[in-house]
Amino acid sequence: MYSEQDLQYASALREEIHKEALAIARTRYPGIQEVVDTHPIEDYFQKSWEYPGRWYTVVAIPYGYKSRAAFVEALAENTVETYLKNRNEETDEPFYKLLAQYPDSVVDYCLVRLDEPYAGAGSHFTALLKGAVRIIADNRQMTVDKGRMTARKIPTAALFAPVDTNAALNYRTAFLRPPHGNGYQNADFDKINHALFPNGTDGLEVFEWSTDWSDYFDDGREWWGTLCLTVYDRSRDRFVVILASATD
């Protein structure tokens, strides 16, 4: 067993190492947001033999690495490999191939799966962070103020509501009525969403989010509008993150 103080020391070391590894990983792929570390906190302790004959525990890097620098580099490598693997799995989704047929869409999508069990609004929050980073980070730096991220649950029917030019921007309007027009029809909108939710809409849970938490939405705030949605599909245990913001 470890004392509370020992665990605090180990956690502090682990956090320092994660920051170093994350900085390295981000030089290669700026979209990476967290380090992949398979070592539990217990691995950050080592036993050492003290003369004249007793063992004591010290906080240190896990066994098997020649130096702290080597361990940091290994974490960075593992993090990059995991990031690329996840991104490749997502882009292989048939939906993305269909979306490529709609180059004039100003709606951005990201399919997100979480490692942990579904936990309501908290899972939507995590999915939004992961999805937004993947949508934006490859193109430019994104500022995020998590304290401004608020949401409300909306009916599934509201997600697919008709175009209403007198109301706030909704999903269908964002897809069919961008600032410069695109010629897409309701049949195109339905085709996209059938690919997103092939098992129907009964198992969907939809959250609508505020849009003042990132500079991604600056363009849309000029006049056209902004949109931020997370949709959880229970039948597939998968989230769809939907963002939109455009200007003329």
Buried (B, 14 or more C-beta within 10 A) or exposed (E): EBEEEBBEBBEEBBEEBBEBBBEBBBEEBBBBBBBBBEBEBEBBBEEEEEEEEEEEEEBBBBEEBEEBEEBBBBBBBBBBEBBEEBBEEBEEBEBBEBBEEBEEBBBBBBBBEBEEEBEEEEBBBBBBBBBBBBBBBEEEEBEBEEEEBEBEEBEBEEBBBEBEEEEEBBBBBBBBBBBEEBEBEEEBBEBBBEBBBEEEBEBBBBBBBEBBBBBBBBBBEEEBBBBBBBBBBEEBEBBBBBBBBBBE
